[in-house]
Amino acid sequence: MSQNQYSYLFKSGSLGNKTMPNRFVSQAMEANDGGPGGSVSEMGIERYKKLASGHWGAVVVEALSADSGSLARVNQMILTRENLEGFKFLVSEFKRIAPETILLFQVTHSGRKAVKSHSTATALYSPAEGEKLQSTNEVENIRYAIMEAALLAEEAGADGVDFKMCHGYFGCEMLRPGNVRDDKWGGSFENRSRFLRESIPEIRSRLKNPDFILGSRISVYEGIEGGCGTSGPGEILEDLEEMEKIIKIMENLGMDYVNISAGIPGTTSDITRPTAPSKNLYLHQMRYTKWAKGLTKMKVIGSAYSILKEEALSMADENIRKGYADCAGWGRQSFADPLFPEKIRQGEEVDYCTACSGCTKLMVAQKNDGCILYNDYYKNVWKNRNK
Ligand SMILES: Cc1cc2nc3c(=O)[nH]c(=O)nc-3n(C[C@H](O)[C@H](O)[C@H](O)COP(=O)(O)O)c2cc1C
């Protein structure tokens, strides 16, 4: 296997006005290894240096919380001014190795998916017992925090931001037909898309660099009643009319790309990251990506290639050749072998992800998470996970 076999995957491309050396994207992967106060740890820096040595077209830094009061992982990194120096260091170390790779920060608020011990226990809509409905102002404050985090990403030297509107987190909850709030943040499609419509122009107007990349990762279809990709609060079947409108809004706002995903980990997990028994669900992700490509001139990144192991390369190459995607995104594979694209380029043997779910299980157990098959550190964390 070598670069010549996959000429489309290895063709340079672009996101916004920035060139990328190839179409391999390392998707955001939380590793739950932040330092005190959500700072960037040495371990985090080492992970991203490894990814830099893989010379991916783009690397999306894992979900960084914009809000210290609502974390999905107890050691999640938090993108605040207090932690800025660490993020600057992460970017400079990464760019020293891979100046050509586009480096994006994924910005998030965990919403309902925050762990109880690290959550303000508020809900965007339909609060469960023990939860409080977020006030209109609280939602506005989350919006300010997310906008602030995007500006900090620019200050840290990242090339752009990937707004997390996928996988059941706050940005995704906001868009859902099931978001039945009765204030300006819920109910009508106009209200549910307000967060996006108001925030992007405001961020653009405050950015210093006009080439700073703005994109978002969406779950085209979540597979829950009233979820994204359905037609109403009581509907579960796929209906993509609203998600089509979201993509068009993103394009009209001048966003640079849409990063396609689906499902909600922990709820409809197999849609997000197929495992051996559900392998063929990857086809839905390819279908959503092709669908999105047909709707927009923004760049479109696909997901969920890891389950295909080495076959993913020809699939991704073909998708790009046929105009079904601009880039292909790997999640678990980037944990299994951070050097993946570079090894293919050099014709070297790759450590392929077997979709064993070890990384997911460690993440759910709130441990440092990574590949338990090929990486000795995580092998040990796995062995000692119950101690
Ligand atoms: C351990 C783990 C951490 C993840 N962290 C993130 C994250 O921070 N942001 C995100 O958008 N998706 C996250 N995902 C989803 C992946 O980016 C990806 O969409 C998913 O694993 C499917 O792609 P794959 O089949 O190539 O792994 C995570 C998945 C796993 C297994």
The ligand as an SDF file (V2000), in Angstrom:
LIG
                    3D

 31 33  0  0  0  0  0  0  0  0999 V2000
  -13.0210    7.5500   22.9450 C   0  0  0  0  0  0  0  0  0  0  0  0
  -13.7630    8.4420   21.9880 C   0  0  0  0  0  0  0  0  0  0  0  0
  -13.7220    9.8250   22.1410 C   0  0  0  0  0  0  0  0  0  0  0  0
  -14.4190   10.6530   21.2530 C   0  0  0  0  0  0  0  0  0  0  0  0
  -14.3680   12.0140   21.3960 N   0  0  0  0  0  0  0  0  0  0  0  0
  -15.0210   12.8270   20.5170 C   0  0  0  0  0  0  0  0  0  0  0  0
  -14.9570   14.2450   20.6270 C   0  0  0  0  0  0  0  0  0  0  0  0
  -14.2660   14.8130   21.4660 O   0  0  0  0  0  0  0  0  0  0  0  0
  -15.6700   14.9780   19.7190 N   0  0  0  0  0  0  0  0  0  0  0  0
  -16.4060   14.4080   18.7270 C   0  0  0  0  0  0  0  0  0  0  0  0
  -17.0230   15.1200   17.9350 O   0  0  0  0  0  0  0  0  0  0  0  0
  -16.4540   13.0710   18.5860 N   0  0  0  0  0  0  0  0  0  0  0  0
  -15.7840   12.2710   19.4470 C   0  0  0  0  0  0  0  0  0  0  0  0
  -15.8090   10.9250   19.2830 N   0  0  0  0  0  0  0  0  0  0  0  0
  -16.4130   10.3690   18.0530 C   0  0  0  0  0  0  0  0  0  0  0  0
  -15.3250   10.1790   16.9900 C   0  0  0  0  0  0  0  0  0  0  0  0
  -14.7650   11.4160   16.5970 O   0  0  0  0  0  0  0  0  0  0  0  0
  -15.8850    9.4850   15.7310 C   0  0  0  0  0  0  0  0  0  0  0  0
  -16.9570   10.2240   15.2210 O   0  0  0  0  0  0  0  0  0  0  0  0
  -16.3630    8.0710   16.0060 C   0  0  0  0  0  0  0  0  0  0  0  0
  -15.4190    7.3440   16.7620 O   0  0  0  0  0  0  0  0  0  0  0  0
  -16.6510    7.3430   14.6720 C   0  0  0  0  0  0  0  0  0  0  0  0
  -15.5230    7.3720   13.8450 O   0  0  0  0  0  0  0  0  0  0  0  0
  -14.5230    6.1090   13.7300 P   0  0  0  0  0  0  0  0  0  0  0  0
  -15.3910    4.9720   13.3000 O   0  0  0  0  0  0  0  0  0  0  0  0
  -13.5210    6.5220   12.7330 O   0  0  0  0  0  0  0  0  0  0  0  0
  -13.9760    5.8750   15.0930 O   0  0  0  0  0  0  0  0  0  0  0  0
  -15.1530   10.0790   20.1810 C   0  0  0  0  0  0  0  0  0  0  0  0
  -15.1810    8.6830   20.0380 C   0  0  0  0  0  0  0  0  0  0  0  0
  -14.5070    7.8750   20.9250 C   0  0  0  0  0  0  0  0  0  0  0  0
  -14.5480    6.3890   20.7170 C   0  0  0  0  0  0  0  0  0  0  0  0
  1  2  1  0
  2  3  1  0
  2 30  2  0
  3  4  2  0
  4  5  1  0
  4 28  1  0
  5  6  2  0
  6  7  1  0
  6 13  1  0
  7  8  2  0
  7  9  1  0
  9 10  1  0
 10 11  2  0
 10 12  1  0
 12 13  2  0
 13 14  1  0
 14 15  1  0
 14 28  1  0
 15 16  1  0
 16 17  1  0
 16 18  1  0
 18 19  1  0
 18 20  1  0
 20 21  1  0
 20 22  1  0
 22 23  1  0
 23 24  1  0
 24 25  2  0
 24 26  1  0
 24 27  1  0
 28 29  2  0
 29 30  1  0
 30 31  1  0
M  END
$$$$
